[in-house]
Amino acid sequence: MKVTALMENTSGHEGCIGEFGLSFLVEANGRCVLFDAGQSDATLRNAEVLGIDMATVDTAVLSHGHFDHANGFPAFLSVNDHAPIYARVGYDGGQYAEHPGDPDEYIGVADSLKDNGRVKVVSDARVDLGDGFTIVSYADSEPAFPIEHFGLFRDEPEGRVPDKFKHEQCLLVEEGDVRLLITGCTHRGIRNVMHWSAEDAPTHVVGGFHFMKVPLENADYLNAAADDLLSWPAMYYTCHCTGLDQFRYLKERMDDRLEYIAAGQSIEL
């Protein structure tokens, strides 16, 4: 099994662009699956640098309805004429970030992706894609730990409310003894996701953990997260919304159980 970061905030390969966002290419069991597409066509340019033909991708998955994971898909569709994109129901809703002086920053998907015939909207907790690939959603799972919205909101019929991220989904990939869980930002909480995925017993976890808005002064929060992650027998590769400072802090506690993956880098499992 091979996982390549086609896009991440930072570049780990000469010639590859680092741009806020995330995209992974997963090769396993004879399949080539794209998980997220970053925020622009820079993902395709990185793929070209790496010698990856995006026309060979047979399936794509969108982790959640935020621009930095979704808005590279229109460019992907222009070079790939067959791969469906599996998105969770609600992916195309009104998603906003609240900042001082700007409470209405739209962070949702591009209009060109909404109602696109190549997008397959799913609502089941598990969707079997075949050959060891399964979309898993914990949208209706009861959290063991609070879900922090970190200033992210969503339009609902009753008005704009803190996002509960029910438009989020993960990808489970099984090949031999490897059980890989890939996540985008883990907005519903990486600690929750590890508890919810216990029956799948992932041996490896790759994705963003959304700690970038947790100040380093909040050591109790980060320490508890590190201890909980270490309680599961998995190897972690993180990036993007985890935050570089937060990664370095967690690395001190988690040592060789935690690594960083940047744009252009690959993991062989």
C-alpha positions in Angstrom: 0.0 0.0 0.0 1.3 3.4 -0.9 -0.1 6.8 0.2 1.2 10.0 -1.5 0.4 13.5 -0.3 -0.4 15.4 -3.4 -1.2 18.5 -1.4 -0.4 19.8 2.1 0.4 23.2 3.6 4.1 22.6 3.3 6.2 21.0 0.5 8.5 18.0 1.2 9.6 17.5 -2.4 11.5 19.8 -4.7 9.2 21.2 -7.3 6.0 20.5 -5.4 3.8 23.4 -4.2 2.7 23.7 -0.6 -0.7 25.2 -0.3 -3.2 25.3 2.6 -5.3 22.2 1.9 -5.0 18.4 1.7 -5.0 15.6 -0.9 -3.9 12.0 -0.8 -3.5 9.4 -3.5 -3.9 5.9 -2.2 -2.7 2.9 -4.2 -3.8 -0.5 -2.8 -5.2 -3.8 -4.1 -4.7 -2.7 -7.7 -6.8 0.4 -7.1 -5.9 4.1 -7.3 -8.2 6.3 -5.1 -8.0 10.0 -4.6 -8.9 11.3 -1.1 -9.6 15.1 -1.3 -8.1 17.4 -3.9 -6.8 20.4 -2.2 -8.1 23.9 -2.9 -6.9 24.5 -6.5 -5.3 23.0 -9.6 -2.0 23.1 -7.7 -2.7 19.5 -6.7 -2.7 18.5 -10.4 0.6 20.3 -10.9 2.2 18.4 -7.9 0.9 15.2 -9.4 2.6 16.0 -12.7 5.9 16.8 -10.9 5.6 13.4 -9.2 4.9 11.6 -12.5 1.4 10.6 -11.4 -1.3 10.4 -14.1 -4.5 11.5 -12.6 -6.5 9.9 -15.4 -5.6 6.5 -13.7 -7.6 7.4 -10.6 -10.7 5.1 -10.5 -12.5 6.6 -7.5 -12.4 9.8 -5.4 -13.6 10.6 -1.9 -14.3 14.1 -0.4 -13.7 14.1 3.3 -15.9 17.1 4.1 -17.4 20.2 2.5 -14.6 22.7 3.0 -12.9 24.5 0.1 -9.3 23.5 1.0 -10.3 19.8 0.4 -12.9 20.2 -2.3 -12.1 23.0 -4.7 -9.3 21.1 -6.5 -11.9 18.6 -7.8 -13.1 20.7 -10.8 -9.5 20.6 -12.1 -9.4 16.9 -11.4 -12.6 16.3 -13.3 -11.1 18.1 -16.3 -8.4 15.5 -16.7 -10.2 12.4 -15.4 -13.4 11.5 -17.3 -14.7 8.5 -15.2 -13.9 8.5 -11.5 -17.0 9.3 -9.3 -16.5 11.6 -6.3 -18.2 10.2 -3.1 -19.3 13.0 -0.8 -21.3 12.9 2.4 -24.8 14.4 2.4 -24.6 18.0 3.5 -21.2 18.6 1.8 -22.6 21.4 -0.3 -24.2 23.3 2.6 -23.3 26.8 3.7 -20.1 26.5 5.7 -18.5 29.6 7.2 -15.6 30.6 9.4 -15.9 33.4 11.9 -13.0 35.8 12.3 -12.6 39.1 14.1 -14.2 41.7 11.8 -15.3 39.0 9.3 -18.0 36.7 10.6 -19.1 35.6 7.1 -16.1 34.0 5.4 -17.5 31.3 3.1 -15.4 28.2 3.3 -17.7 25.8 1.5 -17.3 24.0 -1.8 -17.2 25.8 -5.2 -20.5 26.2 -7.0 -19.2 24.2 -9.9 -19.0 21.1 -7.7 -22.5 21.4 -6.4 -25.0 19.2 -8.3 -22.2 17.9 -10.5 -23.3 14.6 -12.0 -19.9 13.0 -11.1 -20.6 13.6 -7.4 -22.2 10.6 -5.6 -23.9 11.8 -2.4 -23.9 9.1 0.3 -25.7 9.0 3.7 -24.9 5.5 5.0 -22.5 5.0 7.9 -20.4 2.6 5.7 -20.1 2.5 2.0 -18.2 -0.5 0.5 -16.2 0.6 -2.5 -14.8 -2.8 -3.1 -11.2 -4.2 -3.0 -10.7 -3.2 0.7 -11.8 0.4 0.4 -14.7 1.5 2.7 -16.1 4.9 3.3 -16.9 5.3 7.0 -18.8 8.1 8.7 -19.3 8.7 12.4 -21.9 11.4 11.8 -24.4 9.8 14.1 -21.9 8.4 16.7 -22.1 9.6 20.2 -18.9 11.5 21.1 -16.8 10.5 24.0 -15.1 13.9 24.0 -16.6 17.3 23.2 -16.7 18.3 19.5 -15.0 21.7 19.2 -16.3 23.9 16.4 -13.3 26.4 16.7 -15.3 29.2 15.1 -16.7 27.2 12.2 -20.4 27.5 11.4 -23.0 26.1 9.1 -26.3 27.4 7.8 -29.3 25.4 9.0 -33.1 26.1 8.6 -33.1 27.7 12.1 -30.1 29.9 11.2 -26.4 29.8 11.4 -25.2 27.5 14.1 -21.9 25.9 15.2 -21.0 23.2 12.8 -21.3 19.6 14.1 -19.5 18.4 11.0 -21.9 15.7 10.0 -20.8 16.2 6.4 -17.4 14.5 7.4 -16.3 11.0 6.4 -13.2 8.9 6.5 -11.7 6.2 4.3 -10.7 2.8 5.6 -8.3 0.9 3.4 -7.4 -2.8 4.1 -4.6 -4.7 2.4 -3.1 -7.7 4.0 -2.4 -6.9 7.7 -2.5 -3.1 7.1 -5.7 -1.3 8.0 -5.3 2.4 7.2 -7.8 5.1 8.3 -7.5 8.3 6.3 -9.1 11.5 7.6 -9.3 15.0 6.2 -9.5 17.4 9.2 -11.1 15.1 11.8 -13.4 17.9 12.9 -15.4 15.6 15.0 -12.3 14.9 17.0 -9.4 12.5 16.4 -9.9 11.1 19.9 -13.5 10.4 19.1 -12.7 8.9 15.8 -10.2 6.5 17.3 -12.8 5.3 19.8 -15.4 5.0 17.1 -13.1 3.1 14.7 -12.0 0.6 17.4 -13.8 -2.3 15.8 -11.9 -1.7 12.6 -8.6 -1.6 14.6 -6.7 0.7 12.3 -2.9 0.0 12.3 -2.1 3.3 10.6 -3.9 6.7 10.7 -3.2 9.5 8.2 -4.7 13.0 8.1 -5.2 16.3 9.8 -6.1 16.4 13.5 -7.3 20.0 13.7 -5.2 21.1 16.7 -3.9 24.3 15.0 -6.3 26.4 17.0 -5.3 24.8 20.3 -2.7 27.1 21.9 0.4 25.4 23.2 -0.4 26.9 26.6 -3.4 24.6 26.7 -1.0 21.7 27.6 -3.7 19.6 29.3 -5.7 19.4 26.1 -2.7 18.4 24.0 -1.3 16.0 26.6 -4.6 14.2 27.0 -4.9 13.9 23.2 -1.4 12.5 23.0 -2.0 10.0 25.8 -5.3 8.8 24.3 -3.8 8.4 20.8 -0.9 6.4 22.3 -3.4 4.0 24.0 -4.4 2.7 20.5 -2.0 0.4 18.7 -1.7 2.6 15.6 1.0 4.6 13.8 0.0 8.2 13.1 1.0 10.4 10.2 -0.4 13.9 10.5 -0.3 17.2 8.6 -2.4 20.3 7.5 -4.7 21.5 10.2 -2.8 19.8 13.1 -0.5 22.8 13.1 3.3 22.7 12.9 3.8 23.9 16.5 1.2 21.5 17.8 2.8 18.7 15.8 6.2 19.4 17.4 4.6 19.5 20.9 2.8 16.1 20.3 6.0 14.6 18.7 7.8 15.2 22.0 5.2 13.0 23.8 4.5 10.5 21.0 8.0 10.1 19.7 8.2 7.5 16.9 4.4 6.9 16.9 3.8 10.2 15.2 5.3 11.6 11.9 4.5 14.5 9.6 3.7 14.1 5.9 4.1 17.0 3.5 3.2 17.6 -0.2 5.2 15.3 -2.5 6.0 12.7 0.2 4.9 9.1 0.2 4.4 6.4 2.8 4.8 2.7 2.0 2.8 0.5 4.3 
